[in-house]
């Protein structure tokens, strides 16, 4: 993605979006892992 035509605020928003998406992936992974562990303890 070419960010050369974005202004300072747009680059800040893009950085926030990338950080938010990374955090969302980590949280989703932890939730899935927790559910798998919980299901495993029931067996």
C-alpha positions in Angstrom: 0.0 0.0 0.0 1.4 3.4 -1.0 1.2 5.8 1.9 3.2 8.6 0.3 0.0 10.7 -0.5 -1.4 10.4 3.0 -1.2 13.2 5.5 0.1 12.9 9.1 -3.4 12.3 10.5 -4.2 9.6 7.9 -0.9 7.8 8.7 -1.8 7.9 12.4 -5.2 6.4 11.7 -3.6 3.7 9.6 -1.1 2.9 12.4 -3.9 2.7 14.9 -5.9 0.4 12.6 -2.9 -1.9 12.2 -2.3 -2.0 16.0 -6.1 -2.6 16.6 -6.2 -5.5 14.1 -3.1 -7.1 15.5 -4.5 -6.9 19.0 -7.9 -8.3 17.8 -6.1 -11.3 16.3 -4.2 -12.0 19.5 -7.4 -11.7 21.6 -9.3 -14.0 19.2 -6.5 -16.5 19.4 -6.5 -16.4 23.2 -10.3 -16.9 23.3 -10.1 -19.9 20.9 -7.2 -21.4 22.9 -9.2 -20.9 26.1 -12.2 -22.6 24.6 -10.1 -25.5 23.3 -8.5 -26.0 26.7 -11.9 -25.9 28.4 -13.3 -28.4 26.0 -10.2 -30.6 26.5 -10.7 -30.7 30.3 -14.3 -31.9 29.8 -13.2 -35.0 27.9 
